Amino acid sequence: MLSGTPRTFIGSTTFTVTGMTCAHCQRAVTTEIAAVDGVESVTVDLATGTVTVTAARPVDRADIAAAIDEAGYALVP
């Protein structure tokens, strides 16, 4: 993660993820991120390799990175 990036976020934040190519990838990433405490919604765009996460209360970016890793993909710093 970039040093100037806040550790937590509220609202919608978009992450770039490598390795997602199909509906299975989309489901795996969505399921893992949705399980993070505080996440309200997850939208995966396979064409751009982005994942938009919405949270109403602070969510740690490290928890999102860990969820993406657990799904078998990598967060682009």
C-alpha positions as CSV (number, residue, x, y, z in Angstrom):
1,M,0.0,0.0,0.0
2,L,1.2,3.5,-0.7
3,S,2.5,5.3,2.4
4,G,0.1,8.3,1.9
5,T,-2.9,6.0,1.7
6,P,-5.1,6.0,4.9
7,R,-5.2,2.7,6.7
8,T,-9.0,2.6,7.0
9,F,-11.8,3.9,4.8
10,I,-15.5,4.7,5.0
11,G,-17.8,4.9,1.9
12,S,-16.8,3.5,-1.5
13,T,-13.2,2.6,-2.3
14,T,-11.9,0.9,-5.4
15,F,-9.1,-1.6,-5.4
16,T,-7.2,-3.1,-8.3
17,V,-6.9,-6.9,-8.2
18,T,-4.8,-9.2,-10.5
19,G,-5.7,-12.6,-11.7
20,M,-9.5,-12.3,-11.9
21,T,-10.8,-13.7,-15.3
22,C,-14.1,-15.4,-14.8
23,A,-17.4,-15.7,-12.9
24,H,-15.7,-18.1,-10.4
25,C,-13.1,-15.4,-9.7
26,Q,-15.8,-12.8,-9.2
27,R,-17.7,-15.0,-6.7
28,A,-14.6,-16.0,-4.7
29,V,-13.5,-12.4,-4.3
30,T,-17.0,-11.1,-3.5
31,T,-17.6,-13.8,-0.9
32,E,-14.3,-13.2,0.9
33,I,-14.6,-9.4,1.0
34,A,-18.2,-9.5,2.0
35,A,-17.3,-11.5,5.0
36,V,-15.1,-8.6,6.3
37,D,-16.7,-6.9,9.3
38,G,-18.2,-3.6,8.2
39,V,-18.4,-4.2,4.5
40,E,-21.8,-3.4,3.1
41,S,-21.4,-4.2,-0.6
42,V,-18.8,-5.5,-3.1
43,T,-18.8,-4.9,-6.9
44,V,-16.3,-6.8,-9.1
45,D,-15.6,-5.5,-12.6
46,L,-13.7,-8.3,-14.4
47,A,-13.0,-6.2,-17.5
48,T,-11.0,-3.6,-15.5
49,G,-9.8,-5.8,-12.7
50,T,-11.3,-3.6,-10.1
51,V,-13.3,-4.3,-6.9
52,T,-15.4,-1.5,-5.4
53,V,-16.1,-2.0,-1.7
54,T,-18.6,0.1,0.3
55,A,-18.5,0.4,4.1
56,A,-20.6,2.5,6.5
57,R,-18.0,2.4,9.2
58,P,-14.2,2.2,9.1
59,V,-12.8,-0.9,7.4
60,D,-9.1,-1.6,7.5
61,R,-7.5,-1.9,4.0
62,A,-5.3,-4.7,5.4
63,D,-8.5,-6.8,6.0
64,I,-9.5,-6.2,2.4
65,A,-6.1,-7.2,1.2
66,A,-6.2,-10.4,3.4
67,A,-9.6,-11.3,2.0
68,I,-8.4,-10.9,-1.6
69,D,-5.4,-13.0,-0.7
70,E,-7.6,-15.7,0.9
71,A,-9.6,-15.8,-2.3
72,G,-6.4,-16.6,-4.2
73,Y,-5.8,-13.2,-5.9
74,A,-3.4,-10.3,-5.4
75,L,-4.2,-6.6,-4.5
76,V,-2.2,-4.2,-6.7
77,P,-0.5,-1.7,-4.4
